[in-house]
Amino acid sequence: MREILADGEVLLERDRGVDRLTLTRPAKANALSRSMIKAIVSICGRPQPDRCALIITGSGGRNFCGGADLDEMKRAARDPGPRPTYLDLWDQMTATLSAMTVPVIAVINGTCLAGGLTLALACSIRVVVAGSLISYPMVSRGHLPGKYNLTRLVALVGHSRAEVILLGAKRLDASEALAWGLADIGCEPGETANVLESLLEPLRQTDPWLIAATRSLLSRPDDDLLWSQTEAAFEARTARIDGN
């Protein structure tokens, strides 16, 4: 299945339970327009009982995502207009991606700048391709860091390295992103398909209920009530399946 959204700036491809979302705005460094963000949120919200993963990547060979659309930002500053505003949409997108019941894999295949890092941080797994650069230079440009970005960065790389990224406007290459914990898996450009398949094949063979339950537990690993509820649901589900 292949579908073009957001006036041709988002491509959705579906194959064997995996949704692949490609940002197709290379002339603008794959910066996210209002319509692109709405398309991402819409895709995430579609009921797909057999969906086992969502992949997000960029087209054009140079950029994963250049962040926010500057024209949209200028319009939002002049006139927020009817809600949701452009910034509200960013919050909605990160919340939606973070709440997905399946793994969301960012394939960072080029420059990942500012809001591009916001998008990558909202994903649960980050694959970084050699030659990519990651940066969040918002403070040096006169802006406060977003709360979501700050808390996610601290959780992933620690307080001191988050300071270097936020205050030092550090540009991390692929190897540094891996060493710092900002990315989880690295690969050469020609290896991306094989690396992804090694991640996706076990997911395709796993019960979607177990995927969702495990992701829920990973988000709150110290929540004893959630553990007991999940274990009880698992036992009831197992008994029901065995009974059939």
Helices and strands as residue ranges (DSSP letters): E 2-5, G 6-8, E 10-15, E 18-23, G 26-28, H 34-45, E 53-58, E 63-65, H 70-78, H 86-98, E 104-108, E 111-113, H 115-122, E 125-129, E 133-135, H 147-157, H 159-167, E 172-173, H 174-180, E 185-187, G 189-191, H 192-204, H 208-219, H 224-243
